[in-house]
Amino acid sequence: MTMTRTPVAVWSAATLTLGALLTGCSASAGVGESEPKLSSGKLADTVAEKLAATTGQPKPDVTCPEDLTGKVGTTTRCTLTADDGSTLGVTVTVTSVDGDRIDFDIKADETASPAPR
């Protein structure tokens, strides 16, 4: 079975129709630190799963360059990449922290960047 990736333009349209995308996403993080952290890999996977579930599209390729620190107001930028190489930025913002649980909002940019030539 061959799976095709959805172009970023479709993702962009799907996420824009949702308005403020995904409120109250959460993941558990490592403890034993002054502030919990969610690894960049786990964050990317969680963002991809939530985007797919919310938009009804296949799970996108999402990368996040850094761990997410569990401190309210902390933000990081992740990138959704389509098969054609175009990208869509996704902002992740911590909304609350309860022990090792980090709750965050996800908001996709309104426009995609074209694939490099």
C-alpha beads as a LAMMPS data file, in Angstrom:
LAMMPS data file: protein, C-alpha beads

117 atoms
116 bonds

1 atom types
1 bond types

-500.0 500.0 xlo xhi
-500.0 500.0 ylo yhi
-500.0 500.0 zlo zhi

Masses

1 110.0

Atoms # bond

1 1 1 0.000 0.000 0.000
2 1 1 1.415 3.371 -1.000
3 1 1 0.843 6.337 1.274
4 1 1 1.036 9.850 -0.061
5 1 1 1.814 12.888 2.003
6 1 1 -0.613 15.774 2.095
7 1 1 0.803 19.040 0.685
8 1 1 1.307 21.845 3.177
9 1 1 -1.283 23.946 1.333
10 1 1 -3.921 21.390 2.319
11 1 1 -2.618 21.358 5.903
12 1 1 -2.655 25.136 5.976
13 1 1 -6.249 25.266 4.773
14 1 1 -7.287 22.555 7.218
15 1 1 -5.651 24.269 10.178
16 1 1 -6.975 27.703 9.279
17 1 1 -10.547 26.444 9.306
18 1 1 -10.064 25.448 12.932
19 1 1 -9.241 28.954 14.115
20 1 1 -7.218 28.766 17.321
21 1 1 -5.879 25.292 16.891
22 1 1 -5.846 22.742 19.685
23 1 1 -6.331 24.123 23.129
24 1 1 -5.276 22.028 26.085
25 1 1 -2.907 19.511 24.490
26 1 1 -0.722 17.880 27.045
27 1 1 2.091 15.449 27.545
28 1 1 4.024 14.123 30.499
29 1 1 7.595 15.205 30.919
30 1 1 10.634 14.139 32.874
31 1 1 10.726 15.160 36.520
32 1 1 13.552 15.629 38.962
33 1 1 14.382 19.003 37.493
34 1 1 13.257 22.398 38.722
35 1 1 10.958 22.585 35.687
36 1 1 9.738 19.556 33.730
37 1 1 10.802 19.235 30.092
38 1 1 9.234 17.480 27.141
39 1 1 11.819 16.138 24.674
40 1 1 11.823 17.601 21.174
41 1 1 11.041 14.171 19.701
42 1 1 8.062 13.537 21.986
43 1 1 6.829 17.088 21.381
44 1 1 7.023 16.651 17.585
45 1 1 5.183 13.329 17.795
46 1 1 2.458 14.776 20.035
47 1 1 1.994 17.826 17.784
48 1 1 1.766 15.598 14.671
49 1 1 -0.795 13.300 16.331
50 1 1 -2.941 16.214 17.491
51 1 1 -2.819 17.931 14.089
52 1 1 -3.857 14.707 12.365
53 1 1 -6.691 14.073 14.831
54 1 1 -7.969 17.637 14.642
55 1 1 -7.812 18.070 10.865
56 1 1 -8.699 14.537 9.780
57 1 1 -5.557 14.514 7.621
58 1 1 -2.790 11.861 7.754
59 1 1 -0.139 12.352 10.445
60 1 1 2.264 15.011 9.127
61 1 1 6.054 15.122 9.326
62 1 1 6.726 17.512 12.228
63 1 1 10.097 18.427 13.717
64 1 1 10.799 20.516 16.801
65 1 1 14.337 21.875 17.280
66 1 1 14.373 21.926 21.073
67 1 1 12.855 20.446 24.211
68 1 1 9.820 22.243 25.639
69 1 1 10.389 23.594 29.153
70 1 1 7.359 23.312 31.419
71 1 1 7.026 26.954 32.343
72 1 1 3.805 28.831 31.562
73 1 1 4.316 31.168 28.613
74 1 1 7.279 29.281 27.158
75 1 1 7.057 28.936 23.378
76 1 1 8.883 26.968 20.728
77 1 1 8.521 26.697 16.981
78 1 1 8.069 23.398 15.199
79 1 1 7.952 22.784 11.456
80 1 1 5.525 20.696 9.431
81 1 1 7.126 19.536 6.158
82 1 1 5.174 18.177 3.183
83 1 1 6.468 15.714 0.583
84 1 1 6.958 18.553 -1.880
85 1 1 9.352 20.237 0.575
86 1 1 7.060 23.126 1.482
87 1 1 6.840 23.932 5.180
88 1 1 4.381 25.331 7.666
89 1 1 5.449 26.790 11.006
90 1 1 3.694 25.680 14.173
91 1 1 3.942 27.601 17.452
92 1 1 3.666 25.648 20.704
93 1 1 2.900 27.652 23.867
94 1 1 2.836 26.236 27.412
95 1 1 -0.487 27.117 29.068
96 1 1 -0.163 25.275 32.392
97 1 1 2.030 22.834 34.282
98 1 1 0.857 20.338 36.904
99 1 1 3.679 18.203 38.267
100 1 1 5.157 16.454 35.232
101 1 1 2.174 17.286 32.993
102 1 1 2.700 20.130 30.526
103 1 1 -0.415 21.555 28.839
104 1 1 0.116 23.561 25.673
105 1 1 -1.648 25.218 22.750
106 1 1 -0.691 24.610 19.140
107 1 1 -1.173 27.235 16.428
108 1 1 -0.180 26.781 12.790
109 1 1 0.983 29.737 10.696
110 1 1 -1.503 31.146 8.206
111 1 1 0.754 30.671 5.170
112 1 1 3.208 27.993 4.110
113 1 1 6.720 28.540 2.806
114 1 1 7.366 27.079 -0.650
115 1 1 9.841 24.256 -1.145
116 1 1 13.440 25.336 -1.766
117 1 1 14.478 25.114 -5.400

Bonds

1 1 1 2
2 1 2 3
3 1 3 4
4 1 4 5
5 1 5 6
6 1 6 7
7 1 7 8
8 1 8 9
9 1 9 10
10 1 10 11
11 1 11 12
12 1 12 13
13 1 13 14
14 1 14 15
15 1 15 16
16 1 16 17
17 1 17 18
18 1 18 19
19 1 19 20
20 1 20 21
21 1 21 22
22 1 22 23
23 1 23 24
24 1 24 25
25 1 25 26
26 1 26 27
27 1 27 28
28 1 28 29
29 1 29 30
30 1 30 31
31 1 31 32
32 1 32 33
33 1 33 34
34 1 34 35
35 1 35 36
36 1 36 37
37 1 37 38
38 1 38 39
39 1 39 40
40 1 40 41
41 1 41 42
42 1 42 43
43 1 43 44
44 1 44 45
45 1 45 46
46 1 46 47
47 1 47 48
48 1 48 49
49 1 49 50
50 1 50 51
51 1 51 52
52 1 52 53
53 1 53 54
54 1 54 55
55 1 55 56
56 1 56 57
57 1 57 58
58 1 58 59
59 1 59 60
60 1 60 61
61 1 61 62
62 1 62 63
63 1 63 64
64 1 64 65
65 1 65 66
66 1 66 67
67 1 67 68
68 1 68 69
69 1 69 70
70 1 70 71
71 1 71 72
72 1 72 73
73 1 73 74
74 1 74 75
75 1 75 76
76 1 76 77
77 1 77 78
78 1 78 79
79 1 79 80
80 1 80 81
81 1 81 82
82 1 82 83
83 1 83 84
84 1 84 85
85 1 85 86
86 1 86 87
87 1 87 88
88 1 88 89
89 1 89 90
90 1 90 91
91 1 91 92
92 1 92 93
93 1 93 94
94 1 94 95
95 1 95 96
96 1 96 97
97 1 97 98
98 1 98 99
99 1 99 100
100 1 100 101
101 1 101 102
102 1 102 103
103 1 103 104
104 1 104 105
105 1 105 106
106 1 106 107
107 1 107 108
108 1 108 109
109 1 109 110
110 1 110 111
111 1 111 112
112 1 112 113
113 1 113 114
114 1 114 115
115 1 115 116
116 1 116 117
